[in-house]
């Protein structure tokens, strides 16, 4: 599973011999979307089912169950019986004219949470209307499949994978051009290959996704200029830029990157609502609306250059550096106070809260004006053209890719969850010339103190092209390969997890109601009563024929011969009783389970308990019953072996002097045994 989408092709790579092919024979990519809502209208009544799990699956998924699969086409779905009952769907007839139709409402996955100031607050649900219900599947196998082991039957809905990808691709996979994406891979285990306890480390070492699969984006940034159109362009600066689909790196991922790539320098870019000069406590002049501000490390790989061509190696705390354009627009001078207004990074309940901070203008970064602006060509943008050397401040890649913002034609066409008033013509001109190039720079510590949130505090990493200073354990190859190979072995940190669904389900079942002990306890009275009854009946049968035993012992028959005679005579009766009892036992167990599913369901809260019968279990039960019957006969004969022949011929099975002693001894043994059983059951139950 993954908390983001990845290439559908990754499933095939998972079962390659060099990956996990030894353990798994089939890998099927699917899209799993929980928290889906399904609506069905019939007879003027609308019924709605919530907490539905939507599975977008290819036809191969039905290989994972023994029941016959479904050939789903576009705009068709199949649901499990639980969901059908909740929606009030009658049995699907197969008649196209009478085919019921449902509306599926899917929660869209956004780049940022709606609790983020920049996260979308509307359009969070996408609808798929008039989906034909092709059939209803039983609540077993894939019909009750889920990643969370539970005794509650889930609401499952299945649609074709390719259809959902095309229908909701723009909303689900924002920023991706290839819609062949998935977020779960179902794996069928190879027969006879066990999953050992150390498999957690094994799969992580063999699982080699791409950076794109991890939700990372590595780009080679190079700014060039051409003083002579007849000559090759000259590179002003270049570096490797690492960003992520989620806009900000989670803290665990950021720590891992910093440990594996010590030459990486973090950047934290945020959107400022306004930049304005403050003098004598009052704002003066016109404000610059909606500008990118970047927090830079003290030892960034490309230090900014001041207007005097001097490097700005570090930015002090509570200080801001404006680029030339912003300083000129604000008519700001070194030492002025710049008020930076922004929305808090976390918007509780979707309500933005604006804050502001006053920063001292500590410098002005040189900014080279391009000779030609950025030009859009289809989905891509052609870089601005320079005839003068661009400076490190001429870098729109300080800002990570944000669909609806970084690809917009103008500032006014930004797709943001709040209004953007006050946009001026000069702001749009800046956008055409410089795009997302920050207008202000602060220290990384200042940026993180202002805009840190639970989502993260780093938006990108900048790494030099020459990694000579990198650790010696990085793999050989070019820079991008080194960076990629050092990160792909840590898929779990970037949201991938292996879920052993079958093992988890078995553990959940065994850890809930212990049905083996439950039925043993429920049946204990019946079994003890039967054992006592068998003992009494055998004893009664022997007592009726005690004179025969006395005669046989009187003429010299020993205990082994007597036991052999009785066992050969009684084995047929015991066998018939044992196998008849096995059949009656199945009926008794079925009756108990029926009662637990109906009258007593509140006791176990598990209405899907079913009787599981195998030939082995029946044979074991019958054999044990037969053995108990024969042992009871042997035990009874053993007890009377010392009774004199005269008393046996008189029909007596005990000697006078031993009756009271035996009763007393067996009473103590019985009481002690019951006490041990009670203690053992108490220990097992706790």
VENTA-V442651 format. One record per residue. OMEGA is omega in whole degrees, 0 to 359 (* if undefined). Layout:
# VENTA-V442651
omega->OMEGA
omega->OMEGA
This chain:
# VENTA-V442651
omega->178
omega->177
omega->176
omega->181
omega->179
omega->182
omega->176
omega->182
omega->180
omega->179
omega->179
omega->180
omega->181
omega->183
omega->173
omega->182
omega->182
omega->179
omega->184
omega->181
omega->178
omega->187
omega->187
omega->182
omega->181
omega->175
omega->186
omega->178
omega->177
omega->170
omega->181
omega->183
omega->175
omega->178
omega->176
omega->178
omega->179
omega->180
omega->178
omega->180
omega->180
omega->179
omega->180
omega->180
omega->180
omega->176
omega->185
omega->175
omega->179
omega->181
omega->176
omega->175
omega->180
omega->176
omega->172
omega->193
omega->169
omega->181
omega->183
omega->185
omega->183
omega->174
omega->184
omega->177
omega->182
omega->181
omega->180
omega->182
omega->183
omega->177
omega->186
omega->175
omega->180
omega->176
omega->178
omega->182
omega->171
omega->183
omega->181
omega->185
omega->180
omega->180
omega->179
omega->179
omega->181
omega->179
omega->182
omega->180
omega->174
omega->179
omega->181
omega->187
omega->185
omega->177
omega->184
omega->182
omega->183
omega->182
omega->178
omega->180
omega->181
omega->173
omega->181
omega->178
omega->187
omega->174
omega->182
omega->175
omega->184
omega->180
omega->178
omega->176
omega->177
omega->175
omega->176
omega->181
omega->181
omega->180
omega->182
omega->181
omega->180
omega->180
omega->182
omega->181
omega->177
omega->185
omega->174
omega->186
omega->171
omega->176
omega->182
omega->176
omega->185
omega->181
omega->179
omega->181
omega->181
omega->179
omega->176
omega->184
omega->182
omega->178
omega->176
omega->180
omega->176
omega->181
omega->177
omega->180
omega->182
omega->177
omega->180
omega->178
omega->183
omega->171
omega->184
omega->179
omega->183
omega->176
omega->179
omega->182
omega->184
omega->180
omega->180
omega->179
omega->181
omega->184
omega->185
omega->185
omega->182
omega->182
omega->183
omega->189
omega->181
omega->181
omega->180
omega->178
omega->179
omega->182
omega->178
omega->186
omega->176
omega->174
omega->177
omega->172
omega->176
omega->185
omega->175
omega->186
omega->173
omega->180
omega->175
omega->178
omega->183
omega->173
omega->185
omega->184
omega->182
omega->184
omega->179
omega->179
omega->181
omega->184
omega->180
omega->181
omega->182
omega->181
omega->185
omega->177
omega->176
omega->176
omega->178
omega->178
omega->179
omega->182
omega->181
omega->180
omega->179
omega->181
omega->176
omega->182
omega->177
omega->176
omega->183
omega->174
omega->184
omega->180
omega->180
omega->183
omega->180
omega->183
omega->178
omega->178
omega->180
omega->180
omega->178
omega->175
omega->178
omega->179
omega->175
omega->183
omega->181
omega->177
omega->184
omega->181
omega->183
omega->179
omega->176
omega->179
omega->171
omega->186
omega->181
omega->179
omega->180
omega->179
omega->179
omega->180
omega->181
omega->180
omega->182
omega->183
omega->184
omega->177
omega->180
omega->180
omega->183
omega->176
omega->177
omega->181
omega->182
omega->181
omega->176
omega->179
omega->182
omega->168
omega->184
omega->179
omega->177
omega->176
omega->181
omega->176
omega->182
omega->177
omega->181
omega->177
omega->182
omega->180
omega->172
omega->183
omega->168
omega->183
omega->174
omega->175
omega->184
omega->172
omega->185
omega->175
omega->179
omega->182
omega->180
omega->185
omega->180
omega->181
omega->178
omega->177
omega->177
omega->179
omega->177
omega->178
omega->179
omega->180
omega->174
omega->188
omega->181
omega->178
omega->183
omega->176
omega->179
omega->180
omega->178
omega->174
omega->177
omega->173
omega->187
omega->183
omega->182
omega->180
omega->179
omega->181
omega->179
omega->186
omega->182
omega->179
omega->179
omega->181
omega->177
omega->174
omega->179
omega->177
omega->181
omega->179
omega->184
omega->172
omega->174
omega->185
omega->179
omega->181
omega->182
omega->180
omega->179
omega->180
omega->180
omega->177
omega->183
omega->176
omega->176
omega->178
omega->178
omega->182
omega->178
omega->177
omega->185
omega->180
omega->178
omega->183
omega->180
omega->181
omega->181
omega->179
omega->179
omega->178
omega->177
omega->183
omega->174
omega->182
omega->180
omega->177
omega->184
omega->178
omega->185
omega->176
omega->173
omega->182
omega->174
omega->181
omega->182
omega->170
omega->173
omega->183
omega->174
omega->181
omega->177
omega->177
omega->178
omega->188
omega->176
omega->181
omega->167
omega->182
omega->179
omega->181
omega->176
omega->180
omega->182
omega->178
omega->183
omega->179
omega->182
omega->179
omega->181
omega->180
omega->182
omega->180
omega->175
omega->175
omega->182
omega->182
omega->179
omega->180
omega->179
omega->181
omega->174
omega->179
omega->181
omega->179
omega->180
omega->178
omega->177
omega->177
omega->176
omega->182
omega->181
omega->182
omega->190
omega->180
omega->186
omega->178
omega->182
omega->175
omega->179
omega->180
omega->175
omega->176
omega->180
omega->180
omega->179
omega->180
omega->182
omega->177
omega->181
omega->193
omega->178
omega->178
omega->179
omega->181
omega->180
omega->183
omega->175
omega->179
omega->179
omega->176
omega->177
omega->182
omega->179
omega->178
omega->178
omega->182
omega->180
omega->181
omega->182
omega->179
omega->184
omega->182
omega->175
omega->182
omega->179
omega->179
omega->180
omega->188
omega->182
omega->178
omega->179
omega->180
omega->182
omega->183
omega->180
omega->184
omega->189
omega->177
omega->182
omega->186
omega->183
omega->179
omega->182
omega->168
omega->178
omega->177
omega->174
omega->180
omega->177
omega->190
omega->183
omega->180
omega->179
omega->178
omega->179
omega->178
omega->180
omega->180
omega->181
omega->182
omega->180
omega->179
omega->179
omega->187
omega->179
omega->178
omega->180
omega->182
omega->175
omega->179
omega->180
omega->184
omega->185
omega->180
omega->180
omega->183
omega->179
omega->178
omega->179
omega->180
omega->178
omega->180
omega->178
omega->180
omega->181
omega->182
omega->179
omega->180
omega->179
omega->179
omega->180
omega->181
omega->178
omega->182
omega->180
omega->180
omega->177
omega->178
omega->180
omega->179
omega->181
omega->179
omega->181
omega->181
omega->172
omega->177
omega->177
omega->183
omega->180
omega->181
omega->178
omega->180
omega->180
omega->179
omega->183
omega->181
omega->180
omega->180
omega->188
omega->185
omega->179
omega->180
omega->180
omega->180
omega->179
omega->180
omega->182
omega->183
omega->174
omega->178
omega->178
omega->178
omega->178
omega->178
omega->176
omega->177
omega->178
omega->180
omega->179
omega->178
omega->178
omega->180
omega->177
omega->177
omega->179
omega->178
omega->185
omega->186
omega->189
omega->185
omega->178
omega->182
omega->184
omega->179
omega->183
omega->185
omega->183
omega->178
omega->180
omega->178
omega->178
omega->184
omega->174
omega->179
omega->180
omega->182
omega->178
omega->180
omega->179
omega->181
omega->180
omega->180
omega->179
omega->177
omega->178
omega->180
omega->180
omega->178
omega->180
omega->178
omega->177
omega->177
omega->179
omega->181
omega->180
omega->178
omega->181
omega->182
omega->185
omega->185
omega->183
omega->178
omega->181
omega->182
omega->182
omega->180
omega->178
omega->179
omega->176
omega->178
omega->179
omega->181
omega->178
omega->171
omega->186
omega->187
omega->186
omega->187
omega->183
omega->180
omega->181
omega->179
omega->180
omega->181
omega->182
omega->175
omega->178
omega->180
omega->181
omega->180
omega->179
omega->179
omega->178
omega->178
omega->178
omega->178
omega->180
omega->180
omega->180
omega->180
omega->177
omega->179
omega->180
omega->182
omega->181
omega->*
